Amino acid sequence: MSNITANCKFEQGLLANAELEDASRSLKAIAHPLRLQILCKLGTDEVSVQDIVESVGTSQSNISQHLGVMRDKGVLASRKVANRVFYHIEDEAILRLVGKNKKAH
């Protein structure tokens, strides 16, 4: 059994005010070099899957798998327009981690 206090919050730094479970979930979701590269591409923008594929240089299925992991963990959000899917960073702590301020979507 863990000695982690569930109601503990970070008081300072990039994860300020984040619950431990939320911070752990987010950090696990981005703990892959390709996912970090995707986050750098997104920044504060909303970017289509195809644009991410072209920028990162791997297959669409690989990118989609990584985007799905981050979406399922609440790091990213998506919206569909016709046959294109656009992603943006949803998690404020992740925006702070990549050094960005959130724009309105």
N, C-alpha and C positions, 0 to 999 in steps of 0.2 A: 504494500500500500504506500502511496506517495505521501510525502509530508507537505505537499503544496497546498496552500490555503486558497480555496476556490474564489474567495471574494477579494483577493489581493489585486491591486491595480498598479501599473507602472505610473510613477509620479512625474518622471522626467524623461527626456529623450524622445526618440522617434515613435515609441509605442506609448506615449503618455496617455493615461486614462484607459488603456486597453485592458480588458480582463485577461487573465493568464490563458484561459482556454482559447479565447479569440486570437490572442497573439500567437500562440502555438500553432493553431490551425492555419493562420495566414502564413507564417514562416515556413511551415511544412509544404504548403501549396506552392510556394515560389522557390523552394530549395532545389532548383535544377538550372543549369546554365542556360538552357534554351528558354525556360520560362522567364528568367531574368532578362534575357535578350528581348523577349516579347514585351515585357514591361517597359523596357527602355524605348522600344518603338512606339508604344502607346502613349507614354507620358501622360499629359492631360487631354490628349486628343481621343477622338473616336475613330477607329481604323477598321477597315474591312479585312476579312480573313485573307482575301487575295493579296491585298497590300502587305500584310504581315508575311505571307508566304514569299512574295517577291523580295522583301527586305531581308528576311532571315535566311532564305536560301535552302529550305528543306521542303519536303512534300506537304501537300495540303492535309493529308490524313494525319501526319505527325503533328502539324501545327494545331489542327482541330482537336486532337487528343489532349494536348497540353492546355489549350484554351478551355476545354471542358472540365479539366481538373480544377483550374483556377476559378471558373464560373461556379462549379459545384461547391467550392469552399468559400464563396462569397467575396473573392478577391476581385473578380471581374463581373460585369453585367453585359448583356448583349441585347441587340434589337435587330429585327429582320426587316429589310426593305426589298420587296420583290424577291429575287433569288440571291440577294447578298446579305450577309450577316456582319454587323458592325459590333466591335467590342470597345469597352472603356473600363478603366480602373474604377471600381466601386468602393473599395476599402480605403478610407481616409489614412489609416496608418501606412498602407503600402504607398500611397501618394507621397506621404512625408518621407518614406524610406527612399524613394527614387528622386526625392528633392523637388517635388512639384506641388503647386497649389491647384486645387480642383476648380475647374470651370463649370459653369452650368451646362447641362446636357439637354 
